[in-house]
């Protein structure tokens, strides 16, 4: 009798920890054992999701756990048969961080119900490098402490390393406080230009129409939420990590709750609402996977051979991570940050400075000659 083939790999648990000198460790659940590279087939698209970045937004981690359960065990959501999504999932690799801010979550569970920061008092969604440290007029140092430097916090460092190693096509940072589907940017009230922005907006608008009956707010975080946020994860994923589709989802908010009742503002407080939020957003993520995969294929964005480059067929490079190892330090360069536009600018500045130097030199020679002429004819 032939031996039965092993079941397909559905889920592996990874636990990452990083300690800073003299500080409490940052820990993220979600490698006991590194995932084998053979799952990263060139035809598969990669999704990276983070939940629980802010401690007080407990509902986000609940959605994460239910989504993992649905992806691995449960064939239905509220009576809806999910068999049609099985083929879709064969083309995806999904990494889920169900609780990014464990130390912040502990503070909330101990009674600090309004705290969104990590165990060191830093807002993890202000600790990334894009426009880090900028402060608006209504800046609240308690709510939005960006840390002493970009990536000063262990949780942000871990997430950055995960994004570098995983290189996702789709990124979703999940929060609560309202219901919205956001794309970049958070630090300015505009969206990016070009085909990538159109692709992201198309995915969000289709999801909003298909699943939310156009009830969700759609647009840039900075242009829609009412304030600008600097140093956010999603802006980094778009500008630096070059993720084709980075999103921020806001999955729940009670607008009638008192500002003193943070738990109720950010989390459902009855089972009926809790179940509705869980089912609605788990289904939303499945539709997001479907819409994202279809749009990425339509745009002909594929991974070529390895995970080193994302290349649109017949087009330019979306992202290229260049690794240069020297005998001294083997440093890694995140990418080629200097484009042709910058080169043209520097060349123009070089020409301008050269012209000014020549003008000053000629002026000096002319003055010297005039002085010599004056010394010959003055009495």
C-alpha positions as CSV (number, residue, x, y, z in Angstrom):
1,X,0.0,0.0,0.0
2,X,1.4,3.4,-1.0
3,X,2.0,5.8,1.8
4,X,-0.5,8.7,2.1
5,X,0.8,12.0,0.9
6,X,1.2,14.6,3.7
7,X,-1.5,17.2,4.0
8,X,-0.8,20.7,2.5
9,X,0.8,23.2,4.8
10,X,-1.9,25.6,6.0
11,X,-0.4,27.4,8.9
12,X,2.9,27.9,10.8
13,X,3.2,29.8,14.0
14,X,6.2,32.2,14.3
15,X,7.2,34.1,17.4
16,X,9.6,37.0,17.1
17,X,11.3,38.8,19.9
18,X,13.7,41.7,20.1
19,X,15.1,43.3,23.2
20,X,16.7,46.8,23.4
21,X,19.4,47.5,25.9
22,X,17.8,48.5,29.2
23,X,14.3,48.1,27.8
24,X,11.5,45.6,27.9
25,X,11.5,43.2,25.1
26,X,9.3,43.8,22.1
27,X,7.5,40.6,21.1
28,X,5.2,39.8,18.2
29,X,3.2,36.6,17.9
30,X,2.6,35.4,14.5
31,X,10.1,32.0,14.0
32,X,9.6,28.9,16.0
33,X,10.5,27.3,12.7
34,X,11.1,29.4,9.5
35,X,8.6,28.9,6.8
36,X,10.1,26.8,4.0
37,X,10.9,28.9,0.9
38,X,9.1,26.4,-1.3
39,X,5.8,28.0,-0.5
40,X,6.9,31.2,-2.3
41,X,6.0,30.0,-5.8
42,X,6.6,32.6,-8.4
43,X,2.9,32.6,-9.4
44,X,1.7,33.2,-5.8
45,X,0.8,36.6,-4.6
46,X,1.8,37.6,-1.1
47,X,-0.3,39.3,1.5
48,X,1.0,40.8,4.8
49,X,-1.5,41.9,7.5
50,X,-0.9,43.5,10.9
51,X,-3.5,43.7,13.7
52,X,-3.3,45.2,17.2
53,X,-0.8,47.9,16.5
54,X,-2.6,50.1,19.1
55,X,-3.3,48.5,22.4
56,X,-6.8,49.8,22.9
57,X,-8.1,48.4,19.6
58,X,-8.7,44.9,20.9
59,X,-11.3,44.0,18.2
60,X,-8.6,44.0,15.5
61,X,-6.8,41.0,17.1
62,X,-10.1,39.2,17.4
63,X,-10.7,39.6,13.7
64,X,-7.2,38.3,13.0
65,X,-7.8,35.1,15.0
66,X,-11.1,34.5,13.4
67,X,-9.7,35.1,10.0
68,X,-6.9,32.5,10.6
69,X,-9.5,30.1,11.8
70,X,-11.6,30.6,8.7
71,X,-8.5,30.2,6.4
72,X,-7.5,26.9,8.0
73,X,-10.6,25.2,9.6
74,X,-14.0,26.8,9.1
75,X,-15.7,26.6,5.7
76,X,-18.3,29.2,6.3
77,X,-18.9,32.7,7.6
78,X,-22.4,33.3,9.0
79,X,-23.8,30.6,6.7
80,X,-21.9,31.8,3.6
81,X,-20.2,28.9,1.8
82,X,-16.5,29.8,1.2
83,X,-15.7,27.0,-1.2
84,X,-15.5,29.5,-4.1
85,X,-12.5,31.0,-2.3
86,X,-10.5,27.8,-2.0
87,X,-9.0,28.1,-5.5
88,X,-8.2,31.7,-4.8
89,X,-6.2,30.8,-1.7
90,X,-4.1,28.4,-3.6
91,X,-2.6,31.5,-5.3
92,X,-1.8,33.4,-2.1
93,X,0.7,33.3,0.7
94,X,-0.7,35.2,3.7
95,X,1.3,36.3,6.7
96,X,-0.8,37.6,9.6
97,X,0.6,39.4,12.7
98,X,-2.5,39.1,15.0
99,X,-1.1,41.2,17.8
100,X,1.8,43.6,16.9
101,X,1.7,45.5,20.2
102,X,1.7,42.9,23.0
103,X,3.1,45.1,25.7
104,X,0.5,47.8,24.9
105,X,-2.2,45.2,24.9
106,X,-1.1,44.2,28.4
107,X,-1.5,47.7,29.6
108,X,-5.0,47.9,28.3
109,X,-5.9,44.6,30.0
110,X,-4.5,46.0,33.2
111,X,-7.0,48.9,33.1
112,X,-5.3,51.6,30.9
113,X,-8.2,51.4,28.4
114,X,-7.3,54.6,26.5
115,X,-3.7,53.7,25.9
116,X,-2.7,53.1,22.2
117,X,1.1,53.1,22.8
118,X,3.6,50.3,23.3
119,X,5.2,49.4,26.7
120,X,7.7,52.2,26.3
121,X,5.1,55.0,25.7
122,X,5.6,55.2,21.9
123,X,2.9,55.2,19.2
124,X,4.1,52.4,16.9
125,X,2.3,54.0,14.0
126,X,4.4,57.1,14.3
127,X,7.8,55.3,14.6
128,X,8.4,54.7,10.9
129,X,10.8,56.8,8.8
130,X,8.6,58.5,6.2
131,X,8.1,62.1,7.4
132,X,9.0,60.9,11.0
133,X,8.9,63.4,13.8
134,X,6.7,66.1,12.0
135,X,4.1,67.5,14.4
136,X,0.8,69.1,13.5
137,X,-0.7,72.0,15.5
138,X,-3.0,69.7,17.3
139,X,-0.1,67.2,18.2
140,X,-0.8,65.3,21.3
141,X,2.5,64.0,22.9
142,X,0.6,61.4,24.9
143,X,-1.3,60.0,21.9
144,X,1.3,60.4,19.1
145,X,4.8,60.1,20.7
146,X,6.9,59.1,17.7
147,X,9.9,57.9,19.8
148,X,13.4,59.2,19.9
149,X,14.2,58.2,16.3
150,X,12.7,56.2,13.4
151,X,12.5,52.5,14.3
152,X,13.6,53.2,17.9
153,X,11.0,50.6,19.0
154,X,11.6,46.8,18.8
155,X,8.1,46.2,17.4
156,X,8.7,48.6,14.5
157,X,12.1,47.0,13.9
158,X,10.6,43.5,13.8
159,X,7.8,44.6,11.4
160,X,10.4,46.3,9.1
161,X,12.4,43.1,9.0
162,X,9.3,41.1,8.2
163,X,8.4,43.4,5.3
164,X,11.9,43.1,3.9
165,X,12.0,39.3,4.1
166,X,8.4,38.7,3.0
167,X,8.2,41.4,0.3
168,X,4.4,41.5,0.0
169,X,2.2,42.5,-2.9
170,X,-0.6,43.6,-0.5
171,X,-0.1,45.2,2.9
172,X,-3.0,45.8,5.3
173,X,-2.7,47.6,8.7
174,X,-5.9,47.0,10.6
175,X,-7.2,49.5,13.2
176,X,-10.5,50.6,14.8
177,X,-12.1,53.9,15.5
178,X,-14.3,54.3,12.4
179,X,-15.1,52.3,9.3
180,X,-12.9,53.2,6.4
181,X,-10.7,51.8,3.6
182,X,-7.6,53.9,3.3
183,X,-4.7,54.0,0.9
184,X,-1.6,56.3,1.1
185,X,-0.8,58.9,2.1
186,X,-1.2,59.5,5.8
187,X,1.2,62.4,6.1
188,X,-0.4,64.5,3.4
189,X,-3.9,64.9,2.1
190,X,-3.3,63.5,-1.3
191,X,-3.0,60.1,-2.9
192,X,0.0,59.0,-5.0
193,X,0.0,59.6,-8.7
194,X,0.0,57.2,-11.6
195,X,-1.1,53.6,-12.3
196,X,-0.4,52.3,-8.8
197,X,-2.8,54.7,-7.2
198,X,-5.5,53.9,-9.7
199,X,-5.0,50.2,-9.0
200,X,-5.3,50.7,-5.2
201,X,-8.4,52.9,-5.6
202,X,-10.0,50.4,-7.9
203,X,-9.5,47.6,-5.4
204,X,-11.0,49.7,-2.5
205,X,-13.9,51.0,-4.5
206,X,-14.8,47.5,-5.7
207,X,-14.6,46.1,-2.2
208,X,-16.7,49.0,-0.9
209,X,-19.4,48.5,-3.5
210,X,-19.5,44.7,-3.4
211,X,-19.4,44.2,0.4
212,X,-20.2,47.5,2.2
213,X,-22.8,49.0,-0.2
214,X,-20.5,52.1,-0.5
215,X,-20.9,52.8,3.2
216,X,-17.1,53.0,4.0
217,X,-15.0,56.0,3.6
218,X,-12.5,55.5,0.8
219,X,-9.4,57.6,0.0
220,X,-6.1,58.7,1.5
221,X,-5.8,58.5,5.3
222,X,-4.4,62.1,5.4
223,X,-7.2,63.4,3.2
224,X,-10.1,61.6,4.7
225,X,-9.7,61.0,8.4
226,X,-9.4,64.7,9.4
227,X,-5.8,65.0,10.4
228,X,-2.3,64.2,9.1
229,X,-0.3,61.4,10.6
230,X,3.5,61.3,10.2
231,X,5.8,58.3,10.4
232,X,3.1,55.7,9.6
233,X,3.7,52.1,8.6
234,X,1.5,52.3,5.4
235,X,3.4,55.3,4.1
236,X,6.7,53.4,4.6
237,X,5.3,50.3,2.9
238,X,4.5,52.4,-0.2
239,X,7.4,54.9,-0.4
240,X,10.3,52.7,0.9
241,X,9.3,49.1,0.8
242,X,7.6,49.6,-2.6
243,X,4.6,47.4,-1.8
244,X,2.2,47.7,-4.8
245,X,-0.9,47.8,-2.7
246,X,-0.5,49.1,0.9
247,X,-3.8,49.8,2.8
248,X,-5.0,50.8,6.2
249,X,-8.4,49.5,7.2
250,X,-10.5,50.9,10.1
251,X,-13.0,48.2,11.0
252,X,-15.2,49.6,13.8
253,X,-16.0,52.7,15.7
254,X,-18.8,53.9,18.0
255,X,-19.4,57.6,17.2
256,X,-22.0,57.9,19.9
257,X,-19.6,56.7,22.7
258,X,-18.3,59.2,25.2
259,X,-14.7,60.3,24.7
260,X,-14.1,59.1,28.2
261,X,-15.2,55.6,27.3
262,X,-12.3,54.5,25.1
263,X,-13.2,50.8,25.2
264,X,-16.6,51.5,23.7
265,X,-15.2,54.0,21.2
266,X,-12.9,51.4,19.7
267,X,-14.5,48.0,20.5
268,X,-18.0,46.5,20.3
269,X,-19.4,45.8,23.8
270,X,-22.2,43.3,23.0
271,X,-22.1,39.9,21.4
272,X,-24.4,40.7,18.6
273,X,-22.2,43.6,17.4
274,X,-19.1,41.7,18.1
275,X,-20.2,38.8,15.9
276,X,-21.3,41.2,13.1
277,X,-18.0,42.9,13.0
278,X,-16.1,39.7,13.0
279,X,-18.1,38.1,10.2
280,X,-18.3,41.3,8.1
281,X,-14.5,42.0,8.1
282,X,-13.4,38.4,7.7
283,X,-15.5,38.3,4.6
284,X,-14.1,41.7,3.6
285,X,-10.6,40.4,3.7
286,X,-11.5,37.4,1.5
287,X,-13.0,39.8,-1.0
288,X,-9.9,42.0,-0.7
289,X,-7.7,39.0,-1.6
290,X,-9.9,38.3,-4.6
291,X,-10.0,41.9,-5.9
292,X,-6.3,42.4,-5.2
293,X,-5.3,39.2,-6.9
294,X,-7.4,40.0,-10.0
295,X,-6.1,43.6,-10.3
296,X,-2.5,42.6,-9.8
297,X,-2.9,40.0,-12.6
298,X,-4.6,42.4,-14.8
299,X,-1.7,44.8,-14.3
300,X,0.6,41.9,-15.0
301,X,2.6,42.3,-11.9
302,X,4.4,39.0,-11.2
303,X,7.4,37.9,-9.1
304,X,10.2,36.6,-11.4
305,X,11.9,33.5,-10.1
306,X,12.7,34.7,-6.6
307,X,11.3,37.3,-4.2
308,X,14.1,39.7,-4.9
309,X,12.2,41.8,-7.5
310,X,8.6,42.7,-8.4
311,X,8.5,43.4,-12.1
312,X,5.5,44.4,-14.2
313,X,5.7,42.4,-17.5
314,X,7.3,44.5,-20.2
315,X,7.8,47.4,-17.8
316,X,10.1,48.9,-15.3
317,X,11.0,47.7,-11.9
318,X,8.5,48.2,-9.1
319,X,11.0,47.3,-6.4
320,X,14.5,46.0,-6.4
321,X,16.3,45.2,-3.2
322,X,20.1,45.5,-3.8
323,X,22.3,43.6,-1.5
324,X,26.0,44.5,-1.4
325,X,28.3,42.6,0.9
326,X,31.7,44.0,1.8
327,X,34.4,42.5,3.9
328,X,33.7,45.0,6.6
329,X,30.1,45.0,7.3
330,X,27.9,43.4,4.6
331,X,25.5,46.3,4.7
332,X,22.1,46.0,2.9
333,X,20.8,48.8,0.7
334,X,17.0,49.0,0.7
335,X,16.8,50.1,-2.9
336,X,17.9,52.5,-5.5
337,X,16.6,55.8,-4.1
338,X,18.2,58.0,-6.7
339,X,16.1,58.3,-9.8
340,X,16.6,60.0,-13.1
341,X,14.7,63.1,-11.9
342,X,17.1,63.6,-9.0
343,X,20.1,63.1,-11.4
344,X,18.7,65.8,-13.7
345,X,18.3,68.1,-10.7
346,X,21.8,67.6,-9.5
347,X,23.2,68.1,-13.0
348,X,21.3,71.4,-13.3
349,X,22.6,72.5,-10.0
350,X,26.1,71.6,-11.1
351,X,25.8,73.7,-14.3
352,X,24.4,76.6,-12.3
353,X,27.2,76.5,-9.7
354,X,29.8,76.3,-12.5
355,X,28.3,79.3,-14.3
356,X,28.3,81.3,-11.1
357,X,31.9,80.4,-10.4
358,X,32.9,81.4,-13.9
359,X,31.0,84.7,-13.6
360,X,32.7,85.5,-10.3
361,X,36.1,84.6,-11.8
362,X,35.6,86.8,-14.9
363,X,34.3,89.7,-12.8
364,X,37.3,89.5,-10.6
365,X,39.7,89.5,-13.6
366,X,37.9,92.5,-15.0
367,X,38.2,94.5,-11.8
368,X,41.9,93.6,-11.6
369,X,42.4,95.0,-15.1
370,X,40.5,98.1,-14.3
371,X,42.7,98.8,-11.3
372,X,45.8,98.3,-13.3
373,X,44.6,100.8,-16.0
374,X,43.7,103.3,-13.3
375,X,47.2,103.2,-11.8
376,X,48.7,104.2,-15.2
377,X,46.6,107.3,-15.8
378,X,45.6,108.7,-12.3
379,X,47.7,111.7,-11.1
